[in-house]
């Protein structure tokens, strides 16, 4: 029988994986992906695989998160999303 903590964490992993795939805002999906990696490293700790937990925390959250953020900044996606939000706010005010 699976402990309740593991069941909660594993269900969060499934829900967040689906949510990352379905989100329209890339920055929000990046943040959710980072939380996915943190929870994955917690699961590895619960399974007594500390070497995998450290690797997941360093690579999944740290390096991949920074790399995604830099790529989104370079290609200008975040500025486009911010501009669209401003346009929608201006339409809503009129």
C-alpha positions in Angstrom: 0.0 0.0 0.0 1.3 3.4 -1.0 1.6 6.1 1.8 -0.7 9.1 1.4 2.3 11.5 0.9 3.5 9.6 -2.1 -0.1 9.4 -3.6 -0.5 13.1 -3.2 2.8 13.9 -4.8 2.3 11.5 -7.7 -1.2 12.8 -8.4 0.3 16.4 -8.4 2.9 15.2 -10.9 0.2 13.9 -13.3 -1.9 17.0 -12.9 1.0 19.4 -13.4 2.3 17.5 -16.4 -1.1 17.8 -18.1 -1.4 21.5 -17.1 2.1 22.3 -18.5 1.0 20.8 -21.9 -2.3 22.7 -22.0 -1.2 26.2 -20.7 -1.1 29.0 -23.3 1.3 31.3 -21.4 4.8 30.0 -21.8 6.2 31.7 -18.7 3.5 30.2 -16.5 4.1 26.8 -17.9 7.8 27.2 -17.3 7.2 27.9 -13.6 4.9 25.0 -13.3 7.5 22.8 -15.0 10.1 23.9 -12.4 7.6 23.0 -9.6 7.2 19.6 -11.3 11.0 19.0 -11.1 11.0 20.0 -7.4 8.2 17.6 -6.6 10.0 14.9 -8.6 13.1 15.4 -6.5 11.0 15.1 -3.4 9.6 11.8 -4.7 13.1 10.5 -5.3 14.0 11.4 -1.7 11.0 9.5 -0.4 12.1 6.5 -2.5 15.6 6.7 -0.9 17.4 7.7 -4.1 19.2 10.8 -2.9 21.6 10.9 -5.8 18.7 11.1 -8.3 17.0 13.7 -6.1 20.1 15.9 -6.2 20.5 15.5 -9.9 16.8 16.2 -10.6 16.9 19.3 -8.4 20.1 20.6 -10.1 19.3 19.8 -13.7 15.5 19.8 -13.8 14.9 22.9 -11.8 18.1 24.8 -12.1 19.7 24.4 -15.4 16.6 23.6 -17.5 14.6 26.4 -15.9 17.4 29.0 -16.6 17.8 27.6 -20.1 14.1 27.9 -20.9 13.9 31.4 -19.5 16.9 32.6 -21.5 15.4 31.0 -24.7 12.0 32.6 -24.2 13.7 36.0 -23.5 15.8 35.7 -26.6 13.1 34.8 -29.0 10.9 37.6 -27.6 7.9 35.4 -26.6 7.5 37.0 -23.2 7.4 40.5 -24.7 4.7 39.4 -27.1 2.6 37.9 -24.3 3.0 41.1 -22.3 2.0 43.2 -25.3 -1.1 41.1 -25.9 -2.1 41.5 -22.2 -1.8 45.3 -22.5 -4.0 45.2 -25.6 -6.7 43.1 -23.9 -6.6 45.5 -20.9 -7.0 48.5 -23.2 -10.0 46.8 -25.0 -11.6 46.0 -21.6 -11.3 49.7 -20.4 -13.0 51.1 -23.5 
